[in-house]
Each structure stands twice: as C-alpha cells, then as structure tokens.
Amino acid sequence: MPGADSLRIALLSYRSKPTCGGQGVYLRHLSRELVALGHHVEVFSGQPYPELDEGVILNKVPSLDLYRDEDPFRTPGLREFRDWIDVLEVATMWTAGFPEPLTFTLRARRELARRVGDFDVVQDNQTLGYGLLGIQKLFPVVGTIHHPISVDRRIELKAAPLRKQFSMRRWYGFVRMQARVAPRLNPILTVSESSLADIHRDFNVPQANMRLIPLGVDTRYFHPRPELPKRPGSIVAVASADSPMKGVATLLRAVAKLATERDVNLTVVSKPTPGGPTEKLVAELSLADRVRFVHGISDEELGELIATSEIAVVPSLYEGFSLPAVEHMASGTPLVASRTGALPEVVGDAAVQVTPGDPEELAAVLRRLHDSPEERAEVGRRGYERAMERFTWNVVAQRTVEAYREAIRARHAK
C-alpha cells in the first residue's frame, strides 16, 4: 500500500512498443519498480500500447495509428476523425512529417487537465512535444531523453541518397520542436555521459539541468542458462533491421565474409521491411540460409535465445545507451560492440570493441571468437559481472524518484 512518502506519478510515452525499441522496455521496467517502491503509477500512452506489470494503470491516449505495422501511412476514414488534433496528425503525415510527438502531447495535456490534483509529478519519455509546456503549467514535469534524435537524423541523412534527403529532413522536422522544448524542462534524465554531451550540444540543455541515470536489466529473463547448450556457430543481434544507425548492414557483410570459411548462423531480433534494404542485402550476399529474423517473441524466449547464442553483437553506428548490450552481458553471452556513442562506457572492458561500420574488422573479431571457446567464456564472464555490478532497475527507480522530488521541490519554491 502507498505510504505517506509515496508519490502519484504519471508516465507519458507517445509510443511504447513492448518488444522492440527502448521506450516500451524502459516504461515497463521503470513503472514496475516504482510500484514496488510503494508509489502510485499511471501510464499514458499512444499506440502501440505497452505491456505493463501488475499494479501499473494504463490510460490509453489513442492516436489515429497511422504507422501500424500492418498498414503504415494509411489514410483514415472520415468517421475516424474526432477533433482538430486528428486533422493535424493526418495533415502532417500527408506533408511528409512525423506528427506523433506533437499530437500525443496535445492529447496528453487535454487528459491531464481533467485530472489536476491526481498526480504529484509527470515524467515524459522522450516525446518533447509542445503540449508538455501546457502540462508544465499544471504539474512538475521531469523529462527523459535516452539520446537526442538529432543524432539519428544526421546518420540517416548521411546514408540517404540525395533524392530522398528533402523528404527525410521533413520527416525529422519534429526534432526542431524537441530542441525548443528540452531546455525548458528541469531536470532531464539521461542514460550516459555520451548522451548528456549530445543533448547539451544539439538541444542546448544546460548540463546542470541533467541527471545521469543508466538503464537497468531485467534479470528475471536475462541471465546465464548453463543448463542449456549453446547453439554451435550462433550469432545474435537485437537491432532495428532497416535503420542505418543500428549497423545491421555491417553485421550482414561481416557474416557473409565469415560464412565462406566457418559454419555460422545469425539471428536478428527484428522485422525487416518486406522487399526493403535489409532483405535485398541478404539476397545480394546469398545469406538466406544463414540469417533468420524473429520478432514478437516473449521476454522469456528472447532471454533464452541470447543465453544460448555463442556470440552477441551490437553493431550500431551510434547508441545513446544500448539496453540490448546490457541484456547480452547479463545473459553471460560474449559481446562484440561498436566503439561509438555510449557503448564504450556501457561495456567497458567487458566486451570486444570494434570500429563502427567496418565489416572487415567485425568479421575478423567474430572469426577469432568463433575459434576460441576460452576467449568467449572470459568475455562472457566479464560482461555478466559488469551487468550485475552496475545495471539494475531497482536502482534506476530509486534515483528517478530522487529526480521527481527535486522537480516537486523546485515547483513549490517558485
């Protein structure tokens, strides 16, 4: 039962996909641990909705769901329109923009305005829409930025052909809004020194306004499984298949080189776009019998997949933190990670680091680990020990509550 020191917390997340991407994972584990500490927690989320644990209340804030997996960029029927926010959402999509960060916060402001007095603090999970400025007039607001999306924009623009760059700039137009909103939130929580520096540089947030709280790992699912045999030659990666920033193309090219001389197989936990760049590259590299993509699996299935793999890879060109890296380490699976963004500070000496975007170097490291069970065991052991020492969700929740109380005190002092 909530005690005298318990807080009433509203967590906002414009999309909370439970099995892919960090936002839904963060939301689920943080909310569960906050409830375990005795706080009252309600989540406000658009589609896709999160999976939440017992004791956490979900308030659905539905969008028009214009980007659903089975029908992306759909045109809604006239009867689906409810108000001017829906019109704004469709109009932005039709003009090549991404509306959800803005339209979600406008809807969330409307919902929270009906519940003034119900919450002590509001935490935004990387939405950073203009509607937050209205919410800030009603409640103390704590921001969360895992990493600034401006970094994604730079990497994707660099990888895009010239003919697509105009539409891509328009798609990422919401980043300008986020850069205006972020400096007006205090405190802002972020997950690594690398992200802190990037937020300061790209969003002009004073470093004094940011609090560094690394993410945690759910050891109920991500732990060594010595009773299960490793799958010979198995490599696993948890990464968005078609995002250039996640480096899957580099990994595929490295595996293609290795597959000419070693019996290896790769599992990517993601769903590539049918006929998209990743599927085309798999065909081009003749890897159809060496690579499989899985998606929609449970945490238990994912934990078992990682723990029974011989090698895990995070091949990203940039990461603001990388929860998959911590999950790989907690599972005792030897990790190969790119030397970029926050990854070096996350993995330390508990992973083999490689140059991002270099398939030759990655292939050489995979070859070495494939041939050396002793090195795999040593890297896996160091990773497990590092994860257990540094990354737990209970500590994340406790430190997040400290930030809540800081925001509440600052508001009362005004």
N, C-alpha and C positions, 0 to 999 in steps of 0.2 A: 504494500500500500504506500502511496506517496506520503512523505513526511513533511515536516514544517519547512525543510530546506529544499523541497523538490520544486522543480520548475515546470511550467507549462510551455511546451516547445512546439512551434510549427516549422516543419521542414519543407522547403519548396524545391521542386525538381521538374523542369519542363518536359523531360522525357526520361524514363527510368527503366530502360530495357534490362531485364534481370540477368541475362546470360551472356551479354556482350557489351563491352564498353564499361568504363569505370563508374559512371554516375549511378546506375542502378545498384551496383555492388556496394558502393560507398553508402548509399542511402539505407540499404537493408541492414548492413552490419552496424553502422553508427546508431540507427534507431533502436535496434535490439539491445545494444549495450547501454544506451541511455535509459531505456525502460528498466534494465537490470539494476541500474544505479538508483532507481526509485522515482524517475521523472515521468511526467505525462507527455506523450509524443504523438503528434498527428502529422501525417504526411499529406501534402497537397501536390498532386502530380498529374501531368497530361499523359497521353498515350505515347509509347507503350507503358502500361502501368507496372509498378514494381511488385516483386514478391517480398512480402513483409512477414516478420515473425509475430508470434502471439503477443498481444499487449500493445501493438502499434496500430493506430487507427489510420485508415486510408480514406482521404477525401478526394474523389476523382474530379479533376478540372478538365473536362474533355475539350480537346481541340476538334477541328474537322478531320484530323488524322490523315492529312494529305500525303504522307510519306510512308504509309503502311507497307509492309514487305510485299504483300500480295498484290498491291495496286498503287505503286508510287506515282506521285504527281497526278493524282486523279482529279477529276472535275466533279465536285459535289452537286447533288440535285438541289433544286430550288427549295424544297421542303427542309433541307438540312440547315439552311441559314437561320440563325436565331437572333442575330443582332449585328451591330456595326463592326464588332471585333472579328466576326466570321468573314464579313466582306473584306476587311483589311487583310486578313490572313490569305484569302484566295487571290486578292489583287497583287499582293507581294509575291506570291508564288508565280502568278502569270507573268510578272515582270522580272522573273529570274532571281528573285531574292529569297532568303530563308526567313520566314516570319515568326517562327515559334518562340524564340527568346522574348521578343516583344509582346506577342499576343498572349502568351502564358502569363506574363507578369501583370498585364492589364486585367485578365480574368482573376488572377490570384488576389489582386488588390480589391476587386469587387467582392470576392468571397470573404476576405479578411475584414473588410469594412463592416460586414454584418456581424462580426464576432469580436468587436472591440471589448476588451476585458477578459477574453477567454485565454489569452496567451501572454506570457511574460517576455518572450523573445521569439524572433523569426530568424531562421537560417536559410539563406539562398544557396542552392547547389549549382553554381556556375551558370545561372541564367543571365543575370546582369542586364535585365531589361528596364526600360524607363518606368514601368509600373512599380518597381521597387522604391523609387523615390516617393511615390504616394504612400506605399506601405510604411516607409520610414517615418512618416508623419504620425502613424498610429502606434507603432511598436519599435523597440530597439531591433535593428537588423544587423546580423552577422553575415558577411559574405564568405563564400568558398570559391577559390579559383585553383583547380588542380594544375592547370597551366594555361597561359593566355592563348586563345585560339588564333591570335595574330601569328603565332609560330606555324600553325597548320597552314594558314593562308600563304605564308612565304614559301613553305616547302612545296605545296601543291601548285602554286603559280610557277615555280621554277621547273616543275616536272611537266606542266601542261604545254601542249602545242600552242603557237601564237593565236590560232583561230579560236581557241577556247578561253583565252585569258580574259576577254571582256566579260563573258558570262560568269566566269569564276569570280572575278572581282565583285560583280553584282551579288552573287550568292553569299559572299563573305561580307556584304555590306553591314551586317549586324555587329561586326567587330568594332566599328566606329562607335556605335551605341554603348557597347560594353566598356570601351575605353573612356567614355564620358561618365558612366555610372560608377565604375570601380573606385575612382578616387574619392567618391562621396560616401563610401561605406567604411566603417571603422568599428571593430577590427575586421581584417580579411584573413582567413585561414588559408594556408597553402602547404604543400606536402614535401617540399625540398628546397634547398638553397638555390638550386638551379632555377626552379620556378619562381622563387622570390625575386631573383635578379631579373628574370624575364618580365615579370609583372611590373616591376619598378621601371624598367626600360620602356616597355611597349604601352603600358596603361598609366604611367606616371603616378603610381600609388606610392606614397612615402613609405620607406622601409619601416619606419617606426609604427606604421599602422598595420603591419602584417605579423602574423603569428605562425611559426613553423610547427606543424603537427603531421608527422609522417602517417601513412595509412597502415592498417593492420592486416593480419591474415586470419582466416577462419580455420583454426586447427582441427575443427570437427571433421573437415573434409580434406584439408591439405596437410598431410603428414606422411612419413615413410610407411610403406606397407611391405615389410620384409617377408611376410608370409606369401606374397605373390611374386611369381617370376617376372623378370624383365623381358620384354619382347625384343628378340635379337635384332640389332640394326635399327632400332626405332628412334626417331627424332620427333619432337612435338613442339609446336608453336601456338600460342594463343594470341591472335592478331587479326585485325580487320583486313580481310584479304585484298580488297581493292584500294585501300588508302595508301598512296605512295609513302606517307610518313612512317608507316609500320614496317616497311622494308621486306615484305613478303617476296617481291620480285628478286631481291638479292638472295634470299634464302633459297628460292627455287633454282636459281642459276648455280648456287653452290652445291645443292643436292644433285643437280644434273651432272656436274663435274665428278662428284663422289660416286655417283651411281655407275659410272663407266668402269670402276675398279673395285667397288665394295657392294655388298648386299645390304642396302639401306632402304628405309621407307620413311616417309614424312607424313605426319598427321597435323593438319592446320585446323584449329578450332575457330571456324568462321564459315560464313556462307557467301561465296563469291557470286557476283552478278552473272547470270547465265549469258554466255557469249561475251562477257566483259574481258578486261585486260588480263586478269589473272587466269581465267580459263584458256584464253588464247595463248598465254605464255606456257602453260602446262602442255598444251598440244605442240607448240613450237619446239619445246625441249624434249618431247617424247617421254613425258613423265607420268602418263595416265595410269600406268601400273605401279608407280612408286609413290604417288601422292593421293591422299584422300582428305576431303573436307568434311567436318562434322559440325553440327550446330543444334541448338535446342536441347542439349543434354543436361542432366541434373548436376548439382554440385558434387554429389557422390560419384557419379560417372566421370566427371571431369577430374576429380581428385585421384581416382583410380587410374585414369588414362595417363596423367602426369607422372604418378608414382611408379608406373610400370614401364615408362619410357627410359631408354638408356641415356638420352641427351635431350635437354630443353634449350630452345633458342629464343632470344628476344632480339630480332634483327633490325630494330627501329632506326630511323634516321634522326628521331628526336623522341624523348619521353620526359614529361614533367614529373613523373614518379615511376610508374610501371608496377601495378599490383600483380600482374602475371609473373613478373620477376620474383617477387616475394613468395608467391604461391609455389613456384618451381623450387625455390630454395627450401621452403618449409616442408616440401614433399621429399626432400633428400635427393632430388634429381639434379645431376651436374648441369650447370647453366653456362651457356655461351651468350654474352650480351654485348651490344654495341657500346662503344666508348663515346657516348653522346648524352647531352642533356643531363638529367638527374641520375642516369643509370650508374655511372661510376660511384656516386655517393651512396646509392641504394645497395649495390652489390659488393663494394669494397674489393677485398682480395678473395671473396668467396665465389667468384665466377671467372671464367676466362673471357677477357675483354678483347674485342676486335674493332677494326676501323669500320664505321657505318658505310654501307653502300659498296663494300669491296667483296665481291663473291669469291675471288681467288683466295684472300686471306681467310674468309669464313670456311671455305672448303678445306683448306689446309688444317685448320683447327679441328673441324669435325673429323677429318681423317685421323688426326693424332689421337683424339679421344676415342674414336671407334676402335683403334688398335690397342688402347691401353686401359684395361679394366681397373688397374691400380690408380691411374690419374682420375678416372671417372669417380671412383669411390672417395678419393681425397677431396675433390671439388664438391661432391655431393655432401660430404660431412661438414665442410666449412660453411656451405650455404645453409644447411639446417641449423647449425649453431648460431649463425648470424641472424637468421629469421627469428629464432626463439629469444634472442637477447634484445632485439630492437623493435619488433613489429607485432604488437598485439592490439586488438580492438578495444579491450577494456581501458588501456592507457589512452588510446585515441579519444574515447568518450569522456574520460575524466578531464583531459586537457581541453576538450571542446567546451565542457561545462564551465571551466575557468574563463574562457573567452566570452561565453554567454553572460556570466556575472559581470565581467568587465564592461560589456556593452550596456547592461542594465544600470550599473553604477554611473556610467557616463551620461546616460539619459536623465537620470534623477538629479545629477549635478547641474544640469542646464537651468 
